[in-house]
Amino acid sequence: MARPRKPLLSTDRIVETARELVDREGLAALSTRRLAAELGVSGPSLYNHFRTKDEILEAVADSVSALVDLSMFDGGRDWRTALHDWAVSYRAALRAHPNIVPVLARGPGRRPAALRLADAVYGAMVDAGWPPAQATSIGALMRYFIMGSALGSFAGGFVDDASAYDPADYPHLGQAHLLAEQQEKIDERAFEAGLSALLEGLAQQYGRAGQGV
């Protein structure tokens, strides 16, 4: 009886498997030896596709950037609406793969999807009338805000043990033990509040610039 054939080793399969490994166990778990074992191949075979582990990590990071929807920047949509919808899509991609965020936080480097993302945001802001320097700042501040929100949960950082919050020491944290069970709701509400405030502030700057203030 013929032995079942192993799936062909491809760049996409390596990246997908590496991403799944990082998602499950974190960045420290990824090594060429471990990845080769996950793929059922010998370690040296990976070097036909990637020269180093860092190159694999860069490819994994870019595969997450590629998940971010950029279509809202097409068709001349209002810049505030476009930024809002992009930020929501960007955060969703990062929250689905939070362990790769530290790699993404280094900046786009030479990663194609990350560079397309930066180009789309900057181009949309310039097309909307923002001066180039301010368009650059908008891209940076949005990145800081979105990545920061994806790095961890505010509500999830509080233990669900009421005894940890002695009112003698923490008189205002009497309900803190309830935060963790509402983590998703609280974090989503906080993100939307912060994003709305950020966009409102930018809109005020935009309006003053248009009036020559």
C-alpha positions as CSV (number, residue, x, y, z in Angstrom):
1,M,0.0,0.0,0.0
2,A,1.4,3.4,-1.0
3,R,2.4,5.7,1.8
4,P,0.4,9.0,2.0
5,R,2.3,11.8,0.5
6,K,3.3,14.7,2.7
7,P,1.9,18.1,1.7
8,L,4.4,20.1,-0.4
9,L,6.5,22.5,1.6
10,S,5.8,26.0,0.5
11,T,6.4,29.5,1.7
12,D,2.7,30.0,2.5
13,R,2.6,26.7,4.5
14,I,5.7,27.6,6.5
15,V,4.2,31.0,7.3
16,E,0.8,29.6,8.3
17,T,2.3,27.0,10.5
18,A,4.7,29.5,12.1
19,R,1.8,31.8,12.8
20,E,-0.2,29.1,14.4
21,L,2.7,28.2,16.6
22,V,3.3,31.8,17.7
23,D,-0.5,32.1,18.3
24,R,-0.5,29.1,20.6
25,E,2.8,29.4,22.4
26,G,4.3,32.8,21.8
27,L,7.4,34.1,20.1
28,A,9.8,32.2,22.3
29,A,8.4,28.9,21.0
30,L,9.4,29.6,17.4
31,S,12.7,28.0,16.3
32,T,13.6,26.5,13.0
33,R,13.9,23.1,14.6
34,R,10.5,23.3,16.3
35,L,8.9,24.7,13.1
36,A,10.4,21.9,11.0
37,A,9.0,19.4,13.4
38,E,5.5,21.0,13.2
39,L,5.8,20.7,9.4
40,G,7.1,17.2,9.4
41,V,10.3,18.1,7.5
42,S,14.0,18.4,8.2
43,G,15.3,21.7,9.4
44,P,17.5,22.5,6.4
45,S,14.6,22.3,4.1
46,L,13.3,25.5,5.5
47,Y,16.3,27.3,4.2
48,N,15.1,26.8,0.7
49,H,12.4,29.4,1.5
50,F,13.9,31.5,4.4
51,R,17.4,32.2,5.3
52,T,16.9,32.8,9.0
53,K,14.3,32.6,11.8
54,D,14.0,36.4,11.7
55,E,12.9,36.2,8.1
56,I,10.2,33.8,9.1
57,L,9.0,36.1,11.8
58,E,8.9,39.0,9.4
59,A,6.8,37.0,7.1
60,V,4.4,36.0,9.8
61,A,4.1,39.6,10.9
62,D,3.4,40.7,7.4
63,S,0.7,37.9,7.0
64,V,-1.1,39.6,9.9
65,S,-0.8,43.1,8.3
66,A,-2.3,41.6,5.2
67,L,-5.5,40.8,7.1
68,V,-6.2,44.5,7.7
69,D,-8.9,45.9,5.4
70,L,-7.8,48.9,3.4
71,S,-10.8,49.2,1.1
72,M,-12.2,52.1,3.1
73,F,-9.5,54.4,1.7
74,D,-10.8,53.9,-1.8
75,G,-13.5,55.9,-3.4
76,G,-13.0,59.2,-1.6
77,R,-14.8,58.4,1.7
78,D,-14.7,60.9,4.6
79,W,-11.3,60.7,6.2
80,R,-12.7,60.3,9.7
81,T,-15.0,57.4,8.8
82,A,-12.2,55.8,6.8
83,L,-9.7,56.1,9.8
84,H,-12.3,54.7,12.2
85,D,-13.1,51.7,10.1
86,W,-9.5,51.0,9.4
87,A,-8.6,51.2,13.1
88,V,-11.3,48.7,13.9
89,S,-10.1,46.3,11.2
90,Y,-6.4,46.8,12.3
91,R,-7.2,46.1,15.9
92,A,-9.2,43.0,15.1
93,A,-6.3,41.6,13.2
94,L,-3.9,42.2,16.0
95,R,-6.2,40.9,18.7
96,A,-6.6,37.7,16.7
97,H,-2.8,37.3,16.7
98,P,-1.5,39.3,19.8
99,N,1.7,37.4,20.2
100,I,3.1,38.8,17.0
101,V,2.4,42.5,17.9
102,P,5.9,43.1,19.4
103,V,7.3,42.3,15.9
104,L,4.8,44.5,14.2
105,A,5.7,47.3,16.6
106,R,9.2,47.5,15.2
107,G,7.7,49.2,12.2
108,P,7.1,48.1,8.6
109,G,10.7,47.6,7.6
110,R,10.6,46.0,4.2
111,R,7.4,44.1,4.7
112,P,5.1,44.6,1.6
113,A,1.7,44.4,3.3
114,A,2.9,46.7,6.1
115,L,4.2,49.2,3.6
116,R,0.9,49.1,1.6
117,L,-0.9,49.8,4.9
118,A,1.3,52.8,5.7
119,D,1.0,54.0,2.1
120,A,-2.8,53.8,2.2
121,V,-3.2,55.7,5.4
122,Y,-0.7,58.4,4.5
123,G,-2.1,58.8,1.0
124,A,-5.7,59.1,2.2
125,M,-4.8,61.8,4.7
126,V,-2.8,63.8,2.2
127,D,-5.7,63.4,-0.3
128,A,-8.1,64.7,2.3
129,G,-6.1,67.9,2.7
130,W,-3.8,67.2,5.6
131,P,-0.2,68.6,5.2
132,P,2.3,65.8,4.7
133,A,3.9,66.3,8.1
134,Q,0.6,66.1,9.9
135,A,-0.4,63.1,7.8
136,T,2.7,61.3,9.0
137,S,1.9,62.2,12.6
138,I,-1.7,60.8,12.2
139,G,-0.3,57.5,10.9
140,A,2.0,57.3,13.8
141,L,-0.5,58.2,16.6
142,M,-3.1,55.8,15.2
143,R,-0.5,53.0,15.2
144,Y,0.5,53.8,18.8
145,F,-3.1,53.8,19.9
146,I,-4.2,50.6,18.0
147,M,-1.1,48.6,18.9
148,G,-1.3,49.6,22.5
149,S,-4.9,48.5,22.8
150,A,-4.0,45.1,21.2
151,L,-1.0,44.4,23.6
152,G,-3.2,43.4,26.5
153,S,-6.6,43.8,28.2
154,F,-7.2,46.5,30.8
155,A,-10.1,44.7,32.4
156,G,-8.4,41.3,32.2
157,G,-5.5,42.6,34.3
158,F,-7.6,42.7,37.5
159,V,-7.9,39.4,39.4
160,D,-11.5,38.2,40.1
161,D,-10.8,37.8,43.9
162,A,-12.6,40.4,46.0
163,S,-10.1,39.8,48.8
164,A,-7.3,41.3,46.7
165,Y,-8.9,44.7,47.0
166,D,-8.9,45.6,50.7
167,P,-11.0,48.8,51.1
168,A,-8.6,50.0,53.6
169,D,-5.9,50.1,50.9
170,Y,-8.0,50.5,47.8
171,P,-11.1,52.4,48.8
172,H,-12.2,52.9,45.1
173,L,-11.7,49.4,43.8
174,G,-14.6,47.6,45.5
175,Q,-16.0,46.3,42.2
176,A,-12.6,45.7,40.6
177,H,-13.0,41.9,41.0
178,L,-15.9,42.0,38.5
179,L,-13.9,43.6,35.7
180,A,-12.4,40.4,34.3
181,E,-15.7,38.7,33.6
182,Q,-16.7,41.7,31.5
183,Q,-13.4,42.0,29.8
184,E,-14.6,42.0,26.2
185,K,-17.3,44.5,26.8
186,I,-15.1,46.9,28.8
187,D,-12.2,46.7,26.4
188,E,-14.3,47.3,23.4
189,R,-16.1,50.2,25.0
190,A,-12.7,51.7,26.0
191,F,-11.3,51.3,22.5
192,E,-14.3,53.0,20.9
193,A,-14.3,55.8,23.4
194,G,-10.6,56.5,22.9
195,L,-10.9,56.2,19.1
196,S,-13.8,58.6,19.0
197,A,-12.0,61.1,21.2
198,L,-8.9,60.8,19.1
199,L,-10.8,61.4,15.8
200,E,-12.8,64.3,17.3
201,G,-9.5,66.0,18.3
202,L,-8.1,65.5,14.8
203,A,-11.3,66.9,13.3
204,Q,-10.9,70.0,15.4
205,Q,-7.4,70.4,14.2
206,Y,-8.5,69.9,10.6
207,G,-11.2,72.6,11.0
208,R,-8.8,75.1,12.5
209,A,-6.3,74.4,9.7
210,G,-9.0,75.0,7.1
211,Q,-9.8,78.4,8.7
212,G,-6.1,79.3,8.8
213,V,-6.1,79.3,12.6
